[in-house]
């Protein structure tokens, strides 16, 4: 049987690999963290600083590195082959040839509002601060220099060994012509550099072994929540995380994780809840929710525990990035082609947004937004860098956080733009519909947001997703206007729960009673079984795991904290700006300069 889990970015990951390779993975990850590079599916266009005095050495150096040289002259381009650098005559010569298909930039026709992204000086309402400036929309062809961060397919393109020379002359060049170009005609030089942030966040899925390895590699990085594995045949396979982002007891809320519908031969449904991270995990309850329904619908549970049915998902007709570009493709399929909220813009809050336009049927008063998304590994990494700044004071800080009110913590999280905020465009402007809580970086989740349309009178509705710089990755977006259909629901308590020592702890997980299953060590796990039988073999069933709990990090940071610096993080948007600036510092280009080129 070929198993596929649509809710998991990395596929199914065997539990037994976690124990076997934990140490090796941790060592490998220490190098991965230094390089901030796991895959190379993105690159950044980076200008090379040159002067009249240094350009000769720069060109000679690239030639010795066997770079693939591309000459640009206005809209034309050639590959410069058989390069000879003449330092005495200050020229670069060679033979022009057509650019190889592996080095051709895929140009796309786009539409852009030239005033999009301008700062709203009044900024009276944060939800209105990113409103579009209504102006003429221009159609143009996007080029390599239209923006700085680009996606590429390693199987089809090899852009990382390229060097680009932009000429300021108007000579008439032809294919296979011998040319000699004065250094003074080279206006600028640029290369394609590995884009570290997006490479971390977008690991390419490969063979089963590669998927398992990469997932474990990310696991060594992250600070998250209990991992859930589902039994199939003789193995347990990773399928998601429990109560993500709940790092204090007073932040607890019910969490609903969709599960694959796989029953054992005896009607049992078996899962494992495991701690593979440096944290203490407290699980209050786990229950299996089963919905029985017609074959032609899909079921999701919203953040309040209400089920919604999807029967007629409609794709957006237009998707506009905050830099003005239209990019609809990532929204159409669950294929790990993400909106990464990392456009190179300068704005007051360091937030990023994507706007989705949908056709709206007449007289429709409600809609259900369907979003497949996850948090980025970058967010997890940056939160760790933030915590590091507390140094030896961190454990005291974490202990005091347990006493901070839930409202205070939620307000700080919102002020730092960590949730994925969903806005609806009405006659009154952008109205906040919901802040989607963090879901963790290990697996995508299918999320439903109920959208009231009472204040929308146009034939098109606009939905805006907004978050902090590179905090989320959105893989799929659609909308459904159908009425919710009747469901038969059943809540099942665990039939048994046995920990790694063979102890029966079933009673700890049956009820919401603050009587916790505590997993303080890496390797702690519990096998939970639910007794279930299919009542109607002709009907379809959807399964969800209801859980509630929290976790605390185990850290041994060193050093003296800079309390004056840490106090800055109490202010709105500071963590978001910290993430953005840290990223731009790593990739070594100025965000203002990039925004100018955009």
C-alpha distance (Angstrom), angle and dihedral (degrees) to the residues before:
residue distance angle dihedral
X1 . . .
X2 3.79 . .
X3 3.80 107.2 .
X4 3.78 123.3 -156.0
X5 3.78 128.1 174.4
X6 3.79 113.0 -158.6
X7 3.79 91.1 -166.1
X8 3.78 95.2 60.4
X9 3.76 122.2 75.2
X10 3.77 94.1 -158.7
X11 3.79 100.0 41.1
X12 3.78 124.2 -127.0
X13 3.78 116.1 -20.9
X14 3.82 120.9 -163.6
X15 3.79 113.1 -122.6
X16 3.80 93.2 -142.9
X17 3.83 91.7 65.3
X18 3.81 91.0 62.2
X19 3.78 93.8 66.6
X20 3.78 95.8 40.4
X21 3.78 98.1 52.5
X22 3.81 104.5 27.8
X23 3.80 95.8 111.5
X24 3.81 95.7 41.7
X25 3.78 90.9 47.9
X26 3.81 92.0 50.6
X27 3.81 91.3 52.1
X28 3.78 92.6 47.5
X29 3.75 90.9 47.8
X30 3.78 92.4 56.0
X31 3.79 86.8 65.7
X32 3.80 92.3 41.9
X33 3.80 89.9 55.1
X34 3.80 92.4 51.9
X35 3.77 91.8 51.3
X36 3.81 94.1 35.1
X37 3.76 87.9 -146.4
X38 3.78 129.2 119.4
X39 3.79 100.6 150.9
X40 3.79 135.9 4.0
X41 3.78 105.0 -135.5
X42 3.81 92.5 126.2
X43 3.78 133.9 48.1
X44 3.78 136.5 -168.5
X45 3.80 123.7 -137.1
X46 3.79 104.8 -127.1
X47 3.81 125.3 -172.9
X48 3.78 116.5 -134.7
X49 3.78 113.2 -135.5
X50 3.82 109.7 -124.8
X51 3.79 137.7 167.8
X52 3.80 132.8 -172.5
X53 3.77 87.8 -95.7
X54 3.82 97.3 48.8
X55 3.80 105.2 33.6
X56 3.79 93.0 87.2
X57 3.78 92.6 56.0
X58 3.82 91.2 43.5
X59 3.81 93.4 54.6
X60 3.80 92.0 43.2
X61 3.79 90.6 51.2
X62 3.81 92.8 51.7
X63 3.81 90.2 47.3
X64 3.80 91.3 53.1
X65 3.83 88.9 50.6
X66 3.81 88.4 57.1
X67 3.78 92.0 -122.3
X68 3.79 118.3 179.6
X69 3.82 101.3 -112.4
X70 3.80 121.0 -148.2
X71 3.80 123.1 -172.1
X72 3.81 119.0 -150.3
X73 3.78 121.9 -160.3
X74 3.79 110.9 173.1
X75 3.83 104.3 -61.5
X76 3.82 94.5 -15.2
X77 3.77 128.8 88.8
X78 3.81 138.9 -176.7
X79 3.76 138.8 179.2
X80 3.81 110.7 -112.5
X81 3.78 107.5 -142.8
X82 3.83 132.7 -176.9
X83 3.79 91.3 24.8
X84 3.79 120.4 -159.4
X85 3.81 120.4 -173.0
X86 3.82 114.2 -153.4
X87 3.79 108.0 -166.7
X88 3.79 93.8 -179.3
X89 3.81 94.0 55.9
X90 3.81 92.7 31.4
X91 3.80 93.4 -128.3
X92 3.78 139.5 128.4
X93 3.80 115.7 -148.3
X94 3.78 137.6 -179.1
X95 3.79 146.3 119.1
X96 3.83 121.6 -63.0
X97 3.79 117.5 -132.5
X98 3.81 135.8 167.9
X99 3.79 112.9 -84.2
X100 3.79 112.1 -99.5
X101 3.81 117.0 -110.9
X102 3.82 88.9 -116.9
X103 3.80 89.1 61.1
X104 3.78 100.9 39.5
X105 3.78 115.4 114.8
X106 3.81 111.5 -128.9
X107 3.78 102.3 -123.6
X108 3.79 117.2 -152.7
X109 3.76 130.9 -165.6
X110 3.81 109.1 -125.2
X111 3.75 141.0 172.7
X112 3.76 122.5 -128.7
X113 3.76 138.0 -179.7
X114 3.82 103.0 -139.6
X115 3.80 91.4 -148.4
X116 3.80 94.7 50.2
X117 3.78 113.8 121.5
X118 3.81 96.0 26.1
X119 3.77 112.5 143.3
X120 3.79 117.1 -102.0
X121 3.79 100.6 -130.1
X122 3.79 95.7 -161.3
X123 3.83 92.7 52.1
X124 3.81 90.1 177.4
X125 3.76 93.7 153.1
X126 3.76 122.0 29.2
X127 3.79 92.0 -146.1
X128 3.80 88.2 57.1
X129 3.79 97.0 43.1
X130 3.79 92.3 88.8
X131 3.80 97.7 46.4
X132 3.75 114.9 139.6
X133 3.77 118.2 -103.7
X134 3.76 103.1 -125.8
X135 3.76 107.3 -125.7
X136 3.74 140.6 129.9
X137 3.80 115.7 -55.3
X138 3.79 115.7 -132.9
X139 3.79 128.0 -154.7
X140 3.79 116.5 -143.5
X141 3.80 143.1 148.2
X142 3.79 116.7 -96.2
X143 3.81 115.0 -132.9
X144 3.78 136.6 -174.1
X145 3.81 89.9 -86.7
X146 3.80 96.6 45.7
X147 3.78 88.1 88.7
X148 3.78 135.0 2.1
X149 3.81 104.9 -130.6
X150 3.80 118.1 64.0
X151 3.79 136.6 176.6
X152 3.79 120.5 -135.5
X153 3.80 138.3 178.2
X154 3.82 111.1 -121.1
X155 3.80 90.6 -153.5
X156 3.81 90.9 59.7
X157 3.80 106.8 24.4
X158 3.82 137.7 42.9
X159 3.80 105.2 -170.4
X160 3.81 99.3 149.2
X161 3.82 95.9 83.8
X162 3.81 95.1 50.2
X163 3.79 128.3 115.5
X164 3.81 117.9 -168.1
X165 3.81 125.1 -152.3
X166 3.80 117.0 -164.1
X167 3.80 113.7 -157.2
X168 3.78 127.7 -152.3
X169 3.81 96.1 -161.1
X170 3.81 129.7 94.7
X171 3.80 99.8 -140.7
X172 3.81 117.2 150.3
X173 3.79 105.5 -114.9
X174 3.81 126.8 -176.2
X175 3.78 135.5 -168.6
X176 3.83 115.5 -81.2
X177 3.79 92.0 12.7
X178 3.81 122.2 144.0
X179 3.79 107.6 -124.3
X180 3.79 137.6 -176.6
X181 3.78 114.7 -161.0
X182 3.82 123.8 -168.5
X183 3.78 114.7 -128.9
X184 3.80 87.2 -124.0
X185 3.83 88.9 66.6
X186 3.81 91.4 60.7
X187 3.79 104.3 94.6
X188 3.79 96.0 -178.2
X189 3.79 143.6 -15.4
X190 3.80 127.5 -141.0
X191 3.78 139.1 174.3
X192 3.80 136.4 -161.3
X193 3.78 110.0 -111.1
X194 3.79 128.5 -167.3
X195 3.79 108.9 -92.3
X196 3.78 99.9 -134.3
X197 3.79 101.2 -174.2
X198 3.77 96.7 53.0
X199 3.78 91.9 39.2
X200 3.79 89.1 59.4
X201 3.76 91.6 46.3
X202 3.80 98.0 45.2
X203 3.79 111.3 47.7
X204 3.78 112.2 -178.0
X205 3.78 115.2 -120.8
X206 3.79 113.8 -129.9
X207 3.76 134.8 154.8
X208 3.78 121.0 -12.8
X209 3.80 92.0 -98.2
X210 3.80 92.1 49.4
X211 3.79 91.5 49.9
X212 3.79 91.2 51.6
X213 3.78 92.5 47.9
X214 3.80 95.4 47.7
X215 3.78 92.7 46.8
X216 3.78 90.7 53.1
X217 3.79 90.2 46.3
X218 3.79 90.2 56.1
X219 3.79 89.8 44.7
X220 3.79 89.6 60.1
X221 3.80 88.4 57.7
X222 3.74 103.9 43.2
X223 3.77 133.1 86.3
X224 3.73 104.7 -155.8
X225 3.77 141.1 115.4
X226 3.81 142.9 -64.5
X227 3.80 115.3 -46.0
X228 3.80 118.2 -129.5
X229 3.80 122.5 -146.3
X230 3.81 126.3 -172.8
X231 3.79 122.7 -148.6
X232 3.76 119.7 -121.6
X233 3.79 120.0 171.0
X234 3.81 105.3 -41.8
X235 3.81 99.5 -21.1
X236 3.78 141.2 68.3
X237 3.80 117.9 -132.3
X238 3.79 130.9 -160.2
X239 3.80 114.4 -108.7
X240 3.81 108.9 159.4
X241 3.81 151.4 -51.2
X242 3.79 133.2 -77.6
X243 3.83 125.8 -124.4
X244 3.85 94.9 -16.1
X245 3.79 118.2 -155.3
X246 3.81 95.1 16.1
X247 3.80 99.9 128.0
X248 3.83 99.1 155.7
X249 3.79 130.5 48.4
X250 3.80 93.8 -121.1
X251 3.84 91.3 57.3
X252 3.80 93.2 63.7
X253 3.78 118.8 134.4
X254 3.78 136.1 161.0
X255 3.80 111.6 -83.5
X256 3.82 124.4 -159.5
X257 3.80 118.9 -157.0
X258 3.81 119.8 -174.6
X259 3.80 112.4 -129.7
X260 3.81 132.4 -161.6
X261 3.78 113.2 -102.6
X262 3.81 100.8 -115.6
X263 3.81 119.4 142.1
X264 3.79 126.6 -172.1
X265 3.78 121.9 -120.6
X266 3.80 91.5 -98.4
X267 3.81 94.1 49.1
X268 3.81 94.1 -98.3
X269 3.78 123.3 139.3
X270 3.80 110.3 -154.9
X271 3.78 129.8 -166.1
X272 3.79 136.9 168.2
X273 3.79 124.3 -142.3
X274 3.79 109.4 -158.8
X275 3.79 139.4 -179.5
X276 3.81 110.8 -141.9
X277 3.79 97.1 156.3
X278 3.80 139.3 76.0
X279 3.77 96.3 -94.3
X280 3.80 143.0 90.8
X281 3.81 111.7 -112.5
X282 3.81 124.1 -155.6
X283 3.82 115.8 -165.9
X284 3.80 116.8 -172.9
X285 3.80 102.7 178.7
X286 3.80 143.3 -3.3
X287 3.78 123.0 -172.4
X288 3.78 132.5 168.9
X289 3.81 115.5 -125.4
X290 3.79 116.9 -159.2
X291 3.79 125.4 -169.1
X292 3.80 121.3 -168.4
X293 3.80 115.2 -158.0
X294 3.78 147.8 138.9
X295 3.78 118.9 -54.9
X296 3.83 95.3 -117.5
X297 3.81 98.6 61.8
X298 3.81 136.7 74.7
X299 3.81 123.8 -146.7
X300 3.80 129.9 -145.0
X301 3.81 130.1 173.0
X302 3.80 119.6 -136.2
X303 3.81 126.6 -138.8
X304 3.81 91.0 -89.5
X305 3.81 93.4 54.4
X306 3.80 96.3 -104.2
X307 3.83 116.2 138.7
X308 3.81 120.0 -131.9
X309 3.78 128.8 -168.0
X310 3.81 127.3 -140.6
X311 3.76 121.0 -156.4
X312 3.80 106.6 149.2
X313 3.79 113.5 31.6
X314 3.80 113.4 -169.5
X315 3.79 122.4 -158.8
X316 3.82 120.9 -134.9
X317 3.79 116.4 -95.8
X318 3.81 92.5 -146.4
X319 3.79 135.8 16.2
X320 3.80 119.2 -167.1
X321 3.78 124.7 -168.2
X322 3.79 120.5 -145.8
X323 3.81 89.7 -107.5
X324 3.79 88.9 61.7
X325 3.80 98.7 -104.5
X326 3.79 121.0 131.3
X327 3.80 111.8 -131.9
X328 3.79 115.0 165.3
X329 3.80 101.7 156.7
X330 3.84 99.8 85.3
X331 3.82 90.8 55.6
X332 3.79 95.7 56.4
X333 3.81 103.6 67.9
X334 3.79 142.4 23.0
X335 3.77 94.0 -115.3
X336 3.83 107.0 124.0
X337 3.81 90.5 -100.0
X338 3.80 96.6 133.7
X339 3.75 141.2 -166.3
X340 3.81 95.8 -130.7
X341 3.85 100.4 -174.2
X342 3.79 92.0 -130.4
X343 3.79 105.9 120.9
X344 3.79 113.6 148.8
X345 3.78 100.3 -110.4
X346 3.76 135.7 137.7
X347 3.79 113.2 -134.3
X348 3.75 135.5 150.6
X349 3.80 97.9 -107.0
X350 3.83 101.2 35.1
X351 3.80 87.7 -126.2
X352 3.81 126.9 139.9
X353 3.78 129.6 -149.9
X354 3.80 143.3 -169.5
X355 3.83 122.5 -159.6
X356 3.82 121.2 -150.6
X357 3.80 122.1 -161.5
X358 3.82 118.2 -155.2
X359 3.78 132.8 -177.7
X360 3.80 110.2 -112.4
X361 3.81 122.6 -149.0
X362 3.79 115.0 -131.7
X363 3.81 118.4 -96.4
X364 3.82 91.6 14.6
X365 3.81 111.5 144.4
X366 3.81 101.7 178.3
X367 3.77 139.0 35.3
X368 3.80 136.7 -177.2
X369 3.78 117.3 -136.8
X370 3.80 114.7 -149.2
X371 3.82 114.4 -156.1
X372 3.80 127.9 176.4
X373 3.79 108.3 -161.5
X374 3.77 148.3 134.9
X375 3.76 138.0 -168.9
X376 3.76 117.5 -93.3
X377 3.77 123.7 -110.1
X378 3.81 83.7 -126.8
X379 3.83 90.5 67.3
X380 3.78 90.0 50.7
X381 3.79 90.7 48.8
X382 3.81 93.5 48.1
X383 3.80 93.1 48.1
X384 3.79 87.1 54.4
X385 3.81 90.6 50.6
X386 3.80 89.0 50.8
X387 3.81 91.8 51.4
X388 3.80 91.2 48.3
X389 3.80 89.4 65.4
X390 3.81 90.3 69.8
X391 3.80 89.1 66.1
X392 3.81 114.6 179.7
X393 3.83 89.4 -6.7
X394 3.82 92.8 65.2
X395 3.81 98.3 95.9
X396 3.80 90.8 50.9
X397 3.79 89.6 48.7
X398 3.81 92.1 50.1
X399 3.82 91.5 49.2
X400 3.80 91.3 52.0
X401 3.80 90.6 48.4
X402 3.79 89.1 64.6
X403 3.81 88.1 68.7
X404 3.82 96.6 47.7
X405 3.79 113.6 106.5
X406 3.79 120.0 -101.5
X407 3.80 90.5 -123.2
X408 3.81 92.3 54.5
X409 3.80 92.6 50.7
X410 3.80 92.8 46.1
X411 3.80 91.0 49.3
X412 3.81 91.2 52.4
X413 3.81 91.6 48.3
X414 3.81 91.0 51.2
X415 3.81 92.6 45.1
X416 3.82 88.9 55.4
X417 3.84 91.0 51.3
X418 3.81 92.8 -122.4
X419 3.85 96.5 140.8
X420 3.79 122.0 73.9
X421 3.81 100.5 -110.4
X422 3.79 119.2 -149.7
X423 3.81 117.1 -153.5
X424 3.81 131.5 -175.8
X425 3.82 121.6 -150.7
X426 3.82 110.5 -129.6
X427 3.79 135.1 163.5
X428 3.80 85.7 -88.7
X429 3.80 93.3 55.2
X430 3.79 130.1 -105.2
X431 3.80 111.7 -10.3
X432 3.81 122.0 -165.2
X433 3.82 111.0 -121.0
X434 3.79 102.2 174.5
X435 3.79 143.9 -19.3
X436 3.81 107.5 -134.2
X437 3.80 110.7 -142.2
X438 3.78 121.6 -129.8
X439 3.82 115.5 -78.1
X440 3.82 100.3 -172.5
X441 3.81 131.6 -105.3
X442 3.80 101.4 -99.9
X443 3.81 101.5 76.3
X444 3.77 137.4 12.1
X445 3.79 119.0 -113.9
X446 3.77 129.8 -150.4
X447 3.81 106.3 -126.8
X448 3.80 130.9 -169.0
X449 3.80 124.0 -153.9
X450 3.80 120.0 -174.6
X451 3.82 110.6 -134.8
X452 3.85 119.5 -159.4
X453 3.80 111.1 -149.7
X454 3.82 100.9 -170.6
X455 3.82 91.6 115.1
X456 3.82 96.2 43.6
X457 3.80 113.6 92.0
X458 3.79 101.8 162.5
X459 3.79 127.5 93.6
X460 3.81 89.8 -117.4
X461 3.78 126.2 56.9
X462 3.79 123.5 -157.3
X463 3.80 123.0 -148.2
X464 3.79 120.4 -170.2
X465 3.80 124.3 -159.1
X466 3.80 113.0 -162.1
X467 3.80 133.9 176.7
X468 3.79 143.5 144.3
X469 3.78 122.1 -68.2
X470 3.85 109.0 -60.6
X471 3.82 93.8 -20.0
X472 3.83 96.9 128.0
X473 3.80 140.6 30.9
X474 3.81 117.4 -151.0
X475 3.78 115.8 -161.3
X476 3.82 105.1 173.7
X477 3.80 137.0 14.2
X478 3.81 129.4 -176.9
X479 3.80 139.6 145.7
X480 3.80 134.8 -134.6
X481 3.82 126.8 -161.5
X482 3.81 97.5 -175.8
X483 3.79 122.0 118.2
X484 3.80 117.5 -103.3
X485 3.79 110.2 -96.7
X486 3.78 129.2 -137.5
X487 3.79 116.0 -83.2
X488 3.77 133.2 -170.1
X489 3.80 106.4 -137.8
X490 3.79 131.6 -166.4
X491 3.83 129.9 -177.8
X492 3.80 113.7 -152.8
X493 3.81 124.6 -163.9
X494 3.81 118.9 -148.9
X495 3.77 114.5 -80.0
X496 3.79 89.7 -157.4
X497 3.81 139.2 -7.0
X498 3.81 119.7 -167.1
X499 3.81 122.8 -179.2
X500 3.83 128.1 -144.7
X501 3.81 90.5 -87.5
X502 3.80 92.9 54.7
X503 3.82 94.1 -106.4
X504 3.80 118.9 145.6
X505 3.82 108.3 -125.6
X506 3.83 97.7 162.0
X507 3.80 95.4 128.1
X508 3.82 91.0 58.5
X509 3.82 91.9 64.1
X510 3.79 104.0 40.0
X511 3.81 101.0 80.4
X512 3.80 143.6 29.9
X513 3.77 94.7 -111.8
X514 3.84 105.4 124.6
X515 3.81 87.6 -110.0
X516 3.79 95.3 131.0
X517 3.75 137.3 -156.0
X518 3.83 99.4 -134.4
X519 3.82 118.6 -154.1
X520 3.83 106.6 -177.6
X521 3.80 100.8 163.1
X522 3.78 138.3 63.2
X523 3.80 105.4 -104.1
X524 3.81 96.4 32.6
X525 3.79 109.8 136.0
X526 3.77 141.7 163.0
X527 3.81 128.2 -154.5
X528 3.79 111.2 -142.4
X529 3.80 123.5 -166.8
X530 3.78 128.4 -165.3
X531 3.79 121.3 -165.2
X532 3.78 109.1 -136.5
X533 3.79 137.4 156.2
X534 3.78 129.8 -164.9
X535 3.81 106.7 -111.9
X536 3.78 97.2 -172.4
X537 3.79 116.0 28.1
X538 3.80 90.8 -169.9
X539 3.81 93.9 58.0
X540 3.80 129.1 75.9
X541 3.81 122.5 -115.5
X542 3.81 130.0 -153.1
X543 3.80 120.8 -162.5
X544 3.80 130.8 -156.0
X545 3.78 133.2 177.9
X546 3.80 113.8 -133.9
X547 3.80 110.9 -155.4
X548 3.76 139.4 165.8
X549 3.80 129.7 -171.1
X550 3.80 146.0 93.4
X551 3.80 141.2 -125.7
X552 3.81 139.9 -144.9
X553 3.80 125.7 -146.7
X554 3.81 122.3 -119.2
X555 3.80 107.5 -142.9
X556 3.78 136.5 160.5
X557 3.77 102.5 -165.6
X558 3.78 118.4 173.2
X559 3.77 133.6 -148.6
X560 3.79 138.8 50.8
X561 3.82 115.2 -63.4
X562 3.79 120.4 -122.4
X563 3.81 97.5 -131.3
X564 3.81 94.4 -177.1
X565 3.79 89.8 55.8
X566 3.82 92.5 44.9
X567 3.81 91.6 51.3
X568 3.80 87.4 63.2
X569 3.80 88.7 68.2
X570 3.79 89.8 68.0
X571 3.80 87.8 73.3
X572 3.80 122.6 88.3
X573 3.82 117.7 -89.2
X574 3.82 95.7 3.8
X575 3.82 94.7 118.9
X576 3.81 89.6 46.9
X577 3.80 91.5 51.1
X578 3.80 89.6 45.6
X579 3.81 89.8 56.2
X580 3.79 93.3 48.2
X581 3.79 95.7 46.6
X582 3.79 92.9 45.3
X583 3.79 90.1 53.4
X584 3.81 94.5 48.6
X585 3.79 90.2 47.4
X586 3.81 90.2 53.6
X587 3.80 95.9 49.7
X588 3.79 87.9 43.9
X589 3.76 104.2 -129.0
X590 3.76 134.1 112.6
X591 3.81 114.6 -106.8
X592 3.80 92.2 -146.7
X593 3.79 90.8 53.5
X594 3.81 90.9 47.9
X595 3.79 91.2 49.1
X596 3.81 88.4 53.1
X597 3.79 91.4 54.3
X598 3.79 90.3 48.6
